[in-house]
Amino acid sequence: MRASTHVKISPPPLWYVSNGESTVGPVRTNTLLRGVSYGRVPTDCYVREWAWGGWRNVEQIREVRSLRQHQDALGSGWHPSQTWAPPGPREQAMARTQTAIAPAQDRGEVLLLALQAALEETQSVVGLIHRFRQPGGMVTSYGAGPGMVDRLGHVVPTYDEALGAACRQRAVMGSQGRGNPQRAVMHRLSVPGVEVFAVAMLPIISEGRLVAMLEIGRTQRRYRSGDKARFEGVARGITAGLAARAWA
């Protein structure tokens, strides 16, 4: 998925571990997780990533929660290898999206559940699904969040810049209406009482053709690299979910 963001590459996390009396570190994530898995790092310990300003209980760390999920699935006898790493935000979002859309009985339910998944993964507050319908074009078919019900039934004009990006199978992500596609999405998602600050659009492709557009927005803060990765995970989850079904 290509989007209009610049991603800053960060160094791998290094952790400090404390039991309240002594502190060890820095250690890499794999070392920390193996210590937790084998019980060498008790559950009442606190950890701090080197760039953080404060400490957190070890069980509250995203990487440790992922470790626990694997232990629940594979059994208490499973322990991470020296090269094991928890799935990243993209892979986790893809798995959660596939789980979320699994109960769907038709393509419409897939799209509706996918919209909810995208909102949750990116902490967005408003969203729309525009679905391609013959002969009307791209029709706003599902909405979530304040004021979105009033958008239902509208047809996205053929000259819309976001639709143009979707037809080229390009995603859109940005803030403060920078760029014509972003401004088009922001215009649709902005309603009285909701000041949308950042927007994103995802073309939904099935069997090589555009079948829908997913648009989301949130207030107060822009989308960052982690949000981009999770949005990409949602895209992959939707694509995999549609590919596994034979709906027209």
C-alpha positions in Angstrom: 0.0 0.0 0.0 1.4 3.4 -1.0 0.4 6.4 1.0 1.5 10.0 1.4 3.5 9.7 4.6 7.2 9.7 5.4 8.2 6.9 7.8 11.0 7.4 10.2 13.1 4.3 10.8 13.6 3.8 14.6 16.4 1.7 16.3 15.3 -1.6 17.9 13.9 -1.2 21.5 16.2 -1.6 24.5 14.7 -2.3 27.9 15.6 -1.8 31.5 14.0 -4.2 34.0 13.5 -3.5 37.7 12.0 -5.5 40.7 11.9 -2.4 42.8 15.3 -3.0 44.4 17.7 -3.5 41.5 17.7 -2.6 37.8 19.3 -4.5 34.9 19.7 -3.5 31.3 19.6 -2.5 28.7 18.5 -5.7 27.1 16.9 -6.4 23.7 13.3 -7.3 23.2 14.0 -11.0 22.6 16.0 -11.3 25.8 13.3 -9.6 27.8 10.6 -11.9 26.3 12.6 -15.1 27.0 13.1 -13.9 30.6 9.4 -13.4 31.0 8.5 -16.7 29.3 10.9 -18.7 31.5 9.9 -16.9 34.7 13.2 -15.1 35.2 11.3 -11.8 35.0 8.4 -12.0 37.4 5.0 -10.6 36.6 5.4 -7.9 39.2 8.5 -6.4 37.6 8.5 -3.1 35.9 10.2 -2.2 32.6 11.2 0.9 30.8 12.1 1.3 27.2 15.3 3.4 27.1 13.5 6.5 25.5 10.6 6.4 28.0 10.2 8.8 30.9 8.5 6.3 33.2 8.1 2.6 34.1 5.3 0.2 33.3 4.4 -3.2 34.6 5.9 -5.9 32.4 2.5 -7.4 31.6 1.3 -4.1 30.1 3.9 -4.1 27.4 2.6 -4.8 23.9 5.3 -7.3 23.2 4.6 -9.2 26.4 0.9 -9.3 25.6 1.7 -10.8 22.2 4.0 -13.4 23.9 1.1 -14.3 26.3 -1.3 -14.7 23.3 1.2 -17.2 21.7 1.5 -19.1 25.0 -2.3 -19.3 25.3 -2.5 -20.6 21.7 0.5 -23.0 21.8 0.5 -24.1 25.4 2.5 -23.3 28.5 5.4 -25.5 27.4 6.1 -23.2 24.4 8.9 -20.6 24.8 10.3 -18.2 22.2 13.5 -19.1 20.5 16.5 -16.8 20.5 15.5 -15.4 17.1 11.7 -15.2 17.8 10.1 -11.7 17.6 6.5 -10.8 18.2 4.4 -9.9 15.2 4.5 -6.3 14.3 1.5 -3.9 14.2 0.9 -4.7 10.5 0.7 -8.4 11.1 -1.4 -8.1 14.2 -3.8 -5.7 12.5 -4.2 -8.1 9.6 -4.9 -11.1 12.0 -7.4 -9.0 14.0 -9.2 -7.8 10.8 -9.5 -11.4 9.4 -11.0 -12.5 12.8 -13.4 -9.5 12.7 -14.7 -10.2 9.3 -14.9 -14.0 9.6 -18.6 -14.0 10.6 -19.6 -12.1 7.5 -22.2 -13.8 5.3 -21.8 -11.5 2.2 -19.5 -8.8 0.8 -21.6 -6.1 2.4 -21.1 -7.5 5.9 -17.3 -7.8 5.1 -17.2 -4.1 4.3 -19.2 -3.1 7.3 -17.1 -5.1 9.7 -13.9 -3.9 8.0 -14.9 -0.3 8.6 -15.3 -1.0 12.3 -11.9 -2.8 12.3 -10.2 0.2 10.6 -11.7 2.6 13.1 -10.5 0.5 16.1 -7.0 -0.1 14.7 -6.3 3.5 14.0 -8.4 5.1 16.9 -10.4 7.0 14.3 -13.8 8.6 15.1 -15.6 8.7 11.7 -15.6 6.5 8.6 -17.4 5.8 5.4 -17.6 2.9 2.9 -18.3 3.8 -0.7 -19.3 0.7 -2.7 -19.3 0.4 -6.5 -22.8 -0.3 -7.7 -23.9 -0.5 -11.3 -24.9 1.8 -12.9 -24.6 4.4 -10.2 -20.9 4.4 -9.6 -19.3 4.7 -6.1 -22.2 5.0 -3.7 -21.8 5.9 0.0 -23.2 2.7 1.6 -22.0 2.4 5.2 -21.0 5.0 7.8 -19.8 5.1 11.4 -19.4 8.0 13.8 -21.2 11.3 14.3 -23.1 12.7 11.3 -22.1 9.9 8.9 -25.6 8.6 8.5 -26.4 11.8 6.6 -23.8 10.9 4.0 -25.4 7.6 3.0 -26.7 7.4 -0.5 -24.5 10.0 -1.9 -22.5 9.3 -5.1 -18.8 10.1 -5.2 -18.3 12.2 -8.3 -16.1 10.8 -11.0 -13.8 13.8 -10.8 -13.1 13.2 -7.1 -9.3 13.1 -6.5 -9.6 10.4 -3.8 -11.6 8.2 -6.2 -9.0 8.8 -8.8 -6.3 7.5 -6.4 -8.5 4.5 -5.5 -8.9 3.7 -9.2 -5.1 3.7 -9.5 -5.1 1.3 -6.4 -3.3 3.9 -4.3 -4.1 4.6 -0.7 -4.2 8.1 0.8 -3.1 9.2 4.3 -2.5 12.8 5.5 -3.5 15.6 7.8 -4.9 19.1 7.6 -6.1 18.6 4.1 -2.7 18.5 2.4 -3.2 17.3 -1.2 -6.3 17.1 -3.3 -7.2 13.5 -2.4 -6.9 14.3 1.3 -9.0 17.4 1.0 -11.7 15.4 -0.8 -11.8 12.8 2.0 -11.8 15.5 4.7 -14.7 17.3 3.0 -16.8 14.1 3.2 -15.9 13.3 6.8 -16.3 16.8 8.2 -19.6 17.5 9.9 -20.7 20.2 12.4 -19.2 19.4 15.8 -16.5 17.1 14.5 -13.2 18.8 13.3 -11.4 16.1 11.4 -7.6 16.6 11.6 -6.3 13.5 9.8 -7.8 11.3 7.1 -7.0 8.1 5.3 -8.5 6.3 2.3 -8.1 2.6 1.4 -9.1 1.2 -2.0 -10.6 -2.2 -1.6 -9.6 -4.5 -4.4 -11.1 -7.9 -5.2 -10.1 -10.1 -8.1 -8.0 -7.2 -9.5 -10.8 -4.6 -9.6 -11.9 -1.8 -7.4 -15.0 -2.7 -5.5 -15.1 -0.1 -2.7 -13.4 2.7 -0.9 -12.9 2.9 2.8 -12.4 6.4 4.4 -11.6 7.2 8.0 -10.7 10.3 10.0 -9.8 11.3 13.4 -9.5 14.5 15.4 -6.7 16.3 17.2 -3.7 14.3 15.9 -2.2 13.0 12.7 -1.7 9.4 11.6 1.8 8.2 12.3 3.9 5.3 11.1 2.3 2.8 13.5 -1.2 3.9 12.3 0.0 3.4 8.7 1.3 -0.1 9.4 -2.0 -1.0 11.1 -4.0 0.5 8.2 -1.9 -1.6 5.8 -2.7 -4.6 8.0 -6.4 -3.9 7.7 -6.0 -3.7 3.9 -4.3 -7.1 3.8 -6.9 -8.6 6.1 -9.7 -7.4 3.9 -8.0 -8.6 0.7 -7.4 -12.0 2.2 -10.9 -12.2 3.5 -12.4 -11.4 0.1 -10.1 -13.8 -1.7 -11.2 -16.6 0.6 -14.8 -16.1 -0.5 -16.5 -16.4 -3.9 -19.0 -13.6 -3.7 -19.7 -11.6 -6.8 
